[in-house]
Amino acid sequence: MAIVAGLDSSAEATRIVVCDADTGAVLKQGYAPHPTEGADGQTPYETDPQSWLLSLGEAAGGGVLEGVRAIGVSAQQHALVPLDAQGATVRPALIGSDKRMQATAADLADALEGGRAAWAAAVGSVPGPAHQVTKLRWLARNEPENAAKTAAVLQAHDWLVWQLLGRPARRTTDRGGASGTGYWSASEGVWRPDLAELALGHQVALPEVLGPSAAAGTTPEGLLIAPGTGETMAAAFGLGVRAGDAVVSLGGSGSVMAIHHEAIGDAAVTALADATGMHLPVVRLLNAVRVLRGTAELLGTDLDGLSTRALESTPGAHGLVLLPYLAGERTPDLPYTAGTLSGLRRESMRPEHLARAAFEGMLCSVADALGVLRARGVDVERVFLLGPAAELPAVRAIAASLFAARVVVPQPADYAALGAARQAAWALGVHEGRLGPERPPAWQGAAAQVIEADEEERLVGAAVRQQYTAVREETHPGAFGDLKPL
């Protein structure tokens, strides 16, 4: 039995899973938080990459990696590690959706002839605060000496793979990671070094982009290192999503992504690549669980209490409709708007109806995002629902009827680490001639609850969506432009 490992270096910690390469069964696990010593004076958007290695070493302690033949690496996306000509880090890594980058992103979007539309056509996305291309621009404008020293750039998983291999001359990445930089074209599968140069002010070395099942290299001890990928792509691979599947992530804000056979990127959809050779179009929402928390506070309860209240109401919330744009909204593009509560009548002014309207408003907004993908030809038959809100009974009772799809609520697990381990098993199988490069190992999918609405529930859900859409169109006519969500 071959044994492989997947490590996920998130923003907070390193998680390791050791798996049977054939079945995906988890054999061992390791965990360690990133060290915080010496962090005084650093911004929350910077970190020393060495902390990732220290955390990895601690998580791998106690023989966790004993007998492992291949390792895959997943890591936080949106980390920029600038290197000098000798391979030393120029400064701490810039990580996360850095608020310092907001003005820089807007400036960079205008710096390319044709503006936002030209960026979307070139790389499938418009520069945002999280993109590496924006961080390069910020470096050039705010730290010109460090920018001048920067000869190469890596992401977190690229840097970790490079370290595991002993810092060879060859530096690598994968399609998934590259697609989030802002200077790689998902549709053409090539770097756009001109855009990196536009941002930084001079040319910079970019890593070689490996195929999904290729090996980044082998350590002197014979340990094969897979190409690695970003956390989003690794989690999708670990969940076992495939064509026809979408993944809805419900945090304070939200995102909807799906597996598709071609790149889709425009003002509304970000074109990412997945970890299997397919594409991963993403629609982002500014409002998700923040809507529920705000409503719960208004009603003097918590999320569980809000869920209970919502289920005391009926579909349609007695005519109450909440447009949940509390923080403005990205989908549709309404950055300066506010939420709207419509349909107030004496009989609808009850806590349970407001609670129901909050859940329906949030989920109808998610359904709009799914509709944006469907309108662009993406097939969505099954929706994976992630995040703590997925555990709320009201979400589970309402989602399937509004999404017009089966809803899958996976059991909690380290899916990004599992995806990295599956990538390692694939690379090992190809390296040894047991697997082909076109098909990953057939691991068992995530353990989950599956919820499917019957015909009557779908008709009720369609009516609720129609009520919501009517209020949205009346309040924000033409917000989705010519391509309305299906």
C-alpha positions as CSV (number, residue, x, y, z in Angstrom):
1,M,0.0,0.0,0.0
2,A,1.4,3.4,-1.1
3,I,1.1,6.2,1.5
4,V,0.8,9.8,0.5
5,A,0.4,13.1,2.5
6,G,-1.3,16.3,1.9
7,L,-0.4,19.5,3.9
8,D,-2.5,22.6,4.0
9,S,-0.8,25.8,5.1
10,S,-3.7,28.1,5.7
11,A,-3.5,31.6,7.1
12,E,-3.5,30.3,10.7
13,A,-2.0,26.8,10.8
14,T,-0.6,23.8,9.0
15,R,-2.7,20.6,8.8
16,I,-1.4,17.3,7.5
17,V,-3.3,14.2,6.5
18,V,-1.6,11.0,5.6
19,C,-3.7,8.8,3.3
20,D,-3.8,5.4,1.5
21,A,-3.0,6.4,-2.1
22,D,-5.5,4.0,-3.5
23,T,-8.6,4.7,-1.4
24,G,-8.0,8.1,0.3
25,A,-8.6,6.6,3.7
26,V,-7.0,8.8,6.3
27,L,-4.3,7.0,8.3
28,K,-2.7,9.8,10.4
29,Q,-3.0,13.5,10.9
30,G,-0.9,16.4,12.2
31,Y,-1.6,20.0,13.2
32,A,0.3,23.1,14.3
33,P,-0.6,26.8,14.4
34,H,1.7,29.2,12.7
35,P,4.1,30.7,15.3
36,T,3.3,34.3,16.4
37,E,6.5,35.1,18.2
38,G,8.2,38.2,16.8
39,A,5.0,39.4,15.1
40,D,4.9,42.6,17.0
41,G,4.8,45.6,14.7
42,Q,3.8,43.5,11.6
43,T,0.6,44.3,9.9
44,P,-2.1,41.6,9.8
45,Y,-1.4,41.4,6.0
46,E,2.3,40.4,6.3
47,T,4.1,37.3,7.5
48,D,7.6,35.8,7.4
49,P,7.4,32.7,5.2
50,Q,9.7,30.9,7.6
51,S,6.8,30.7,10.0
52,W,5.1,28.4,7.4
53,L,8.1,26.0,7.6
54,L,8.3,26.1,11.4
55,S,4.6,25.2,11.5
56,L,5.1,22.4,9.0
57,G,7.9,20.9,11.0
58,E,5.9,20.9,14.1
59,A,2.8,19.4,12.4
60,A,5.0,16.7,11.0
61,G,6.5,15.8,14.4
62,G,6.1,12.4,16.0
63,G,6.6,10.5,12.8
64,V,3.5,11.7,11.0
65,L,5.3,11.5,7.6
66,E,7.0,8.1,8.3
67,G,6.5,5.9,5.2
68,V,5.1,8.6,3.0
69,R,6.1,8.4,-0.6
70,A,4.7,11.6,-2.0
71,I,3.5,14.9,-0.7
72,G,1.0,17.5,-2.1
73,V,0.9,21.1,-0.8
74,S,-2.1,23.3,-0.5
75,A,-1.6,26.8,0.9
76,Q,-3.4,30.1,1.4
77,Q,-4.1,31.9,-1.8
78,H,-3.2,35.6,-2.5
79,A,0.2,35.4,-0.8
80,L,3.1,37.1,-2.6
81,V,6.6,36.1,-1.8
82,P,9.1,38.4,-3.5
83,L,12.6,37.0,-4.0
84,D,15.9,38.7,-4.9
85,A,18.3,37.4,-7.5
86,Q,19.8,35.0,-5.0
87,G,16.5,33.5,-3.9
88,A,16.2,35.3,-0.6
89,T,13.0,36.9,0.5
90,V,13.1,40.6,-0.1
91,R,10.5,41.4,2.6
92,P,7.8,39.6,4.5
93,A,5.2,38.0,2.3
94,L,2.1,40.1,1.5
95,I,-0.9,38.0,2.3
96,G,-4.7,38.0,2.2
97,S,-7.1,40.6,0.9
98,D,-5.0,43.5,2.1
99,K,-7.1,46.6,2.7
100,R,-4.0,48.8,1.9
101,M,-4.3,47.6,-1.7
102,Q,-7.8,48.9,-2.4
103,A,-6.7,52.2,-4.0
104,T,-3.9,50.4,-5.7
105,A,-6.3,47.9,-7.3
106,A,-8.4,50.7,-8.8
107,D,-5.3,52.5,-10.1
108,L,-4.0,49.3,-11.7
109,A,-7.3,48.5,-13.3
110,D,-7.2,51.9,-15.1
111,A,-3.5,51.5,-16.0
112,L,-4.3,48.9,-18.8
113,E,-5.7,50.4,-22.0
114,G,-9.4,49.4,-22.0
115,G,-9.6,49.2,-18.2
116,R,-11.6,46.6,-16.5
117,A,-12.9,45.0,-19.6
118,A,-9.4,44.6,-21.0
119,W,-8.2,42.9,-17.7
120,A,-11.2,40.5,-17.8
121,A,-10.4,39.6,-21.4
122,A,-6.7,39.2,-20.7
123,V,-6.7,37.1,-17.5
124,G,-10.3,36.5,-16.6
125,S,-10.4,38.9,-13.7
126,V,-10.1,42.5,-12.7
127,P,-7.3,43.5,-10.2
128,G,-8.6,43.4,-6.6
129,P,-6.9,43.9,-3.3
130,A,-6.1,40.2,-3.0
131,H,-4.4,39.7,-6.3
132,Q,-0.7,39.3,-6.5
133,V,-0.6,41.7,-9.5
134,T,-2.0,44.4,-7.2
135,K,0.5,43.6,-4.5
136,L,3.3,44.1,-7.1
137,R,1.9,47.5,-8.0
138,W,1.7,48.4,-4.3
139,L,5.3,47.4,-3.8
140,A,6.5,49.5,-6.7
141,R,4.6,52.6,-5.4
142,N,5.2,52.2,-1.7
143,E,8.5,50.3,-1.4
144,P,10.5,51.1,-4.5
145,E,13.8,49.8,-3.1
146,N,12.2,46.4,-2.4
147,A,10.5,46.5,-5.7
148,A,13.9,47.1,-7.4
149,K,15.4,44.1,-5.6
150,T,12.5,41.8,-6.6
151,A,13.8,39.4,-9.3
152,A,11.2,36.6,-8.9
153,V,7.8,36.0,-7.3
154,L,6.2,33.0,-5.8
155,Q,3.0,32.2,-4.0
156,A,2.8,30.4,-0.6
157,H,2.4,26.8,-2.1
158,D,5.1,27.5,-4.7
159,W,7.5,28.7,-2.0
160,L,6.8,25.7,0.2
161,V,7.3,23.2,-2.6
162,W,10.6,24.9,-3.5
163,Q,11.7,24.6,0.1
164,L,10.8,21.0,0.3
165,L,12.9,20.3,-2.8
166,G,15.9,22.1,-1.4
167,R,15.5,25.4,-3.3
168,P,16.5,24.1,-6.8
169,A,17.1,26.4,-9.7
170,R,13.8,25.3,-11.2
171,R,10.7,27.0,-9.5
172,T,7.2,25.7,-10.2
173,T,3.5,26.3,-9.7
174,D,0.3,24.9,-11.0
175,R,-2.6,26.2,-13.1
176,G,-4.9,26.8,-10.1
177,G,-2.4,29.0,-8.2
178,A,-1.3,30.8,-11.4
179,S,-5.0,31.6,-12.2
180,G,-5.3,33.7,-9.1
181,T,-2.3,36.0,-9.7
182,G,-3.8,38.5,-12.1
183,Y,-1.0,37.8,-14.7
184,W,-1.9,34.3,-16.0
185,S,-4.5,33.7,-18.7
186,A,-6.9,30.9,-17.8
187,S,-8.3,30.8,-21.3
188,E,-4.9,30.6,-23.0
189,G,-3.0,28.8,-20.3
190,V,0.0,31.2,-20.4
191,W,1.6,33.8,-18.2
192,R,1.1,37.4,-19.1
193,P,4.6,38.7,-18.0
194,D,3.7,42.1,-19.5
195,L,1.0,42.6,-16.9
196,A,3.4,41.7,-14.1
197,E,5.9,44.2,-15.6
198,L,3.1,46.8,-15.8
199,A,2.5,46.4,-12.1
200,L,6.1,46.2,-10.8
201,G,7.8,48.4,-13.3
202,H,10.3,45.8,-14.6
203,Q,10.4,42.2,-15.7
204,V,10.3,39.5,-13.1
205,A,10.9,35.7,-13.2
206,L,7.7,33.6,-12.9
207,P,7.6,29.9,-12.0
208,E,7.0,27.1,-14.5
209,V,3.4,26.1,-14.6
210,L,3.0,22.3,-14.2
211,G,0.1,20.1,-15.3
212,P,-2.2,18.7,-12.6
213,S,-0.5,15.3,-12.3
214,A,3.1,16.3,-12.9
215,A,5.8,16.1,-10.3
216,A,7.6,19.3,-9.1
217,G,10.5,17.1,-8.3
218,T,11.9,14.4,-6.0
219,T,13.9,15.0,-2.8
220,P,17.3,13.3,-2.4
221,E,15.6,10.8,-0.1
222,G,13.2,9.8,-3.0
223,L,10.1,11.7,-1.7
224,L,8.0,12.8,-4.7
225,I,6.6,16.4,-4.4
226,A,3.4,17.1,-6.4
227,P,2.9,20.6,-8.0
228,G,0.7,21.9,-5.2
229,T,-2.2,24.3,-5.6
230,G,-4.2,27.0,-3.8
231,E,-6.6,26.2,-0.9
232,T,-9.7,26.8,-3.0
233,M,-8.7,24.4,-5.7
234,A,-7.4,21.8,-3.2
235,A,-10.6,21.9,-1.2
236,A,-12.7,21.4,-4.4
237,F,-10.5,18.4,-5.3
238,G,-10.7,17.0,-1.8
239,L,-14.5,17.3,-1.8
240,G,-14.7,15.4,-5.1
241,V,-16.6,18.0,-7.0
242,R,-16.9,17.4,-10.8
243,A,-18.6,18.9,-13.8
244,G,-22.2,19.7,-12.9
245,D,-21.3,20.6,-9.3
246,A,-21.1,24.0,-7.7
247,V,-19.7,24.9,-4.3
248,V,-21.3,27.6,-2.2
249,S,-19.2,28.9,0.7
250,L,-21.1,30.9,3.3
251,G,-19.0,33.1,5.6
252,G,-19.6,36.7,6.4
253,S,-19.4,37.2,2.7
254,G,-19.9,34.4,0.2
255,S,-18.7,32.7,-3.0
256,V,-20.1,30.4,-5.6
257,M,-17.8,28.4,-7.8
258,A,-18.4,25.5,-10.3
259,I,-16.4,23.1,-12.4
260,H,-16.6,23.9,-16.1
261,H,-14.8,22.8,-19.2
262,E,-13.7,26.2,-20.4
263,A,-12.6,29.5,-18.9
264,I,-15.3,32.1,-18.1
265,G,-14.1,35.5,-17.0
266,D,-15.8,38.9,-17.2
267,A,-16.9,41.7,-14.9
268,A,-19.1,39.3,-12.9
269,V,-17.2,36.0,-13.0
270,T,-13.6,35.4,-12.0
271,A,-11.8,32.8,-14.2
272,L,-9.8,30.4,-12.0
273,A,-8.4,27.0,-13.0
274,D,-9.0,23.9,-10.9
275,A,-6.6,21.2,-9.8
276,T,-7.6,18.7,-12.5
277,G,-7.2,20.5,-15.8
278,M,-10.7,22.0,-15.8
279,H,-11.8,25.5,-14.9
280,L,-13.3,27.0,-11.8
281,P,-15.4,30.1,-12.5
282,V,-16.2,32.0,-9.3
283,V,-18.9,34.5,-8.4
284,R,-18.4,36.5,-5.2
285,L,-20.9,38.0,-2.9
286,L,-20.3,40.6,-0.2
287,N,-23.2,39.6,1.9
288,A,-23.9,36.1,3.4
289,V,-23.9,35.2,7.1
290,R,-23.4,38.9,8.0
291,V,-27.1,39.3,7.0
292,L,-28.2,36.5,9.4
293,R,-26.0,37.9,12.2
294,G,-27.4,41.4,11.8
295,T,-31.0,40.1,11.8
296,A,-30.3,37.9,14.8
297,E,-28.9,40.9,16.7
298,L,-32.0,43.0,15.8
299,L,-34.3,40.3,17.1
300,G,-32.2,39.7,20.3
301,T,-31.2,36.2,19.5
302,D,-28.3,34.1,17.9
303,L,-28.1,32.2,14.7
304,D,-29.7,29.1,16.1
305,G,-32.5,31.1,17.5
306,L,-33.0,33.0,14.2
307,S,-33.2,29.6,12.4
308,T,-35.9,28.4,14.8
309,R,-37.8,31.6,14.3
310,A,-37.6,31.4,10.5
311,L,-39.1,27.9,10.5
312,E,-42.1,29.3,12.4
313,S,-42.9,31.4,9.4
314,T,-44.0,30.1,5.9
315,P,-42.3,30.3,2.5
316,G,-42.4,33.9,1.2
317,A,-42.3,35.3,4.8
318,H,-45.8,36.7,4.6
319,G,-44.7,38.9,1.7
320,L,-41.6,40.3,3.4
321,V,-38.6,40.5,1.0
322,L,-35.1,41.4,2.2
323,L,-32.6,42.5,-0.4
324,P,-29.4,41.6,1.6
325,Y,-27.0,44.2,0.3
326,L,-26.0,45.4,3.7
327,A,-22.3,46.0,2.7
328,G,-23.1,47.1,-0.9
329,E,-22.8,44.2,-3.3
330,R,-20.5,42.7,-5.9
331,T,-23.1,40.5,-7.6
332,P,-24.9,42.4,-8.8
333,D,-22.5,45.3,-9.0
334,L,-24.0,47.7,-6.5
335,P,-21.0,48.8,-4.4
336,Y,-22.7,51.8,-2.8
337,T,-26.2,50.5,-2.1
338,A,-27.8,49.3,1.1
339,G,-30.2,46.6,2.1
340,T,-33.9,46.9,1.4
341,L,-36.8,45.5,3.4
342,S,-40.0,45.4,1.3
343,G,-43.6,44.2,1.8
344,L,-44.2,45.5,5.3
345,R,-47.8,45.1,6.4
346,R,-49.3,44.9,9.8
347,E,-49.7,41.1,9.5
348,S,-46.1,40.6,8.3
349,M,-44.5,42.7,11.1
350,R,-43.6,39.7,13.2
351,P,-40.1,38.4,14.3
352,E,-40.6,35.0,12.6
353,H,-41.4,36.6,9.2
354,L,-38.3,38.9,9.4
355,A,-36.2,35.9,10.3
356,R,-37.5,34.0,7.3
357,A,-37.0,36.9,5.0
358,A,-33.3,37.1,6.1
359,F,-32.7,33.5,5.2
360,E,-34.6,33.7,2.0
361,G,-32.9,37.0,1.0
362,M,-29.5,35.6,1.6
363,L,-30.2,32.3,-0.2
364,C,-32.0,34.1,-3.1
365,S,-28.8,36.2,-3.5
366,V,-26.8,33.0,-3.7
367,A,-29.3,31.6,-6.2
368,D,-28.7,34.8,-8.3
369,A,-25.0,34.0,-8.2
370,L,-25.7,30.4,-9.3
371,G,-27.9,31.9,-12.0
372,V,-25.1,34.1,-13.3
373,L,-23.1,30.9,-13.9
374,R,-26.0,29.1,-15.4
375,A,-26.6,32.0,-17.8
376,R,-23.0,31.6,-19.0
377,G,-23.6,27.9,-19.9
378,V,-22.4,26.3,-16.6
379,D,-24.3,23.2,-15.7
380,V,-25.3,23.1,-12.0
381,E,-27.1,20.0,-10.8
382,R,-25.6,19.6,-7.4
383,V,-24.6,22.3,-4.9
384,F,-22.1,21.6,-2.1
385,L,-22.9,23.9,0.9
386,L,-19.9,24.9,3.1
387,G,-19.5,27.0,6.2
388,P,-21.1,26.9,9.7
389,A,-24.3,28.4,8.3
390,A,-24.8,25.2,6.3
391,E,-25.5,23.5,9.7
392,L,-28.5,25.7,10.4
393,P,-31.9,23.9,10.0
394,A,-33.4,26.9,8.2
395,V,-30.7,26.9,5.6
396,R,-31.1,23.1,5.0
397,A,-34.9,23.5,4.8
398,I,-34.9,26.3,2.3
399,A,-31.8,26.0,0.1
400,A,-32.7,23.1,-2.2
401,S,-36.0,24.6,-3.3
402,L,-34.4,28.0,-4.1
403,F,-31.3,26.6,-5.8
404,A,-33.3,24.2,-8.1
405,A,-30.6,21.6,-7.4
406,R,-29.6,18.8,-5.0
407,V,-27.9,20.3,-1.9
408,V,-24.9,18.4,-0.4
409,V,-23.8,19.3,3.1
410,P,-20.4,17.6,3.7
411,Q,-19.3,16.6,7.1
412,P,-16.5,18.8,8.5
413,A,-13.0,17.6,7.4
414,D,-9.7,19.1,6.2
415,Y,-10.7,19.1,2.6
416,A,-7.8,21.3,1.4
417,A,-5.3,18.9,2.9
418,L,-7.2,15.9,1.5
419,G,-7.1,17.5,-2.0
420,A,-3.4,18.0,-1.7
421,A,-3.0,14.3,-0.7
422,R,-5.1,13.2,-3.6
423,Q,-2.9,15.3,-5.9
424,A,0.2,13.6,-4.4
425,A,-1.4,10.2,-5.1
426,W,-2.1,11.2,-8.7
427,A,1.4,12.4,-9.3
428,L,2.9,9.3,-7.7
429,G,0.6,7.0,-9.7
430,V,1.6,8.8,-13.0
431,H,5.3,8.7,-12.0
432,E,5.1,4.9,-11.4
433,G,3.0,4.2,-14.5
434,R,-0.1,3.1,-12.5
435,L,-2.3,6.1,-13.4
436,G,-2.8,8.2,-16.5
437,P,-2.3,11.9,-16.5
438,E,-5.9,12.4,-17.6
439,R,-7.7,10.8,-14.7
440,P,-7.1,11.3,-10.9
441,P,-7.4,8.5,-8.4
442,A,-11.0,7.6,-7.7
443,W,-11.2,8.3,-4.0
444,Q,-14.4,8.1,-2.1
445,G,-16.3,11.4,-2.0
446,A,-17.0,13.4,1.1
447,A,-19.4,12.0,3.6
448,A,-22.4,14.2,3.5
449,Q,-26.1,14.8,3.9
450,V,-27.9,15.1,0.6
451,I,-31.1,17.2,0.5
452,E,-33.4,17.2,-2.6
453,A,-36.6,19.2,-2.9
454,D,-39.6,17.5,-4.4
455,E,-41.7,18.9,-7.2
456,E,-44.0,20.8,-4.9
457,E,-41.1,22.3,-2.9
458,R,-39.4,23.4,-6.1
459,L,-42.6,25.2,-7.2
460,V,-42.8,27.0,-3.9
461,G,-39.1,27.9,-4.2
462,A,-39.7,29.3,-7.7
463,A,-42.5,31.5,-6.3
464,V,-40.3,32.8,-3.5
465,R,-37.5,33.6,-6.0
466,Q,-40.0,35.3,-8.3
467,Q,-41.2,37.5,-5.4
468,Y,-37.6,38.3,-4.6
469,T,-36.6,39.0,-8.2
470,A,-39.6,41.4,-8.6
471,V,-38.5,43.5,-5.7
472,R,-34.8,43.4,-6.8
473,E,-35.8,44.5,-10.3
474,E,-38.0,47.3,-9.1
475,T,-35.4,48.5,-6.6
476,H,-32.3,48.1,-8.8
477,P,-33.6,47.9,-12.4
478,G,-31.0,46.4,-14.8
479,A,-28.5,45.7,-12.1
480,F,-27.4,42.5,-13.8
481,G,-27.2,44.2,-17.3
482,D,-28.2,42.2,-20.4
483,L,-27.2,38.8,-19.0
484,K,-29.7,38.2,-16.2
485,P,-29.3,35.2,-13.9
486,L,-31.3,32.1,-14.8
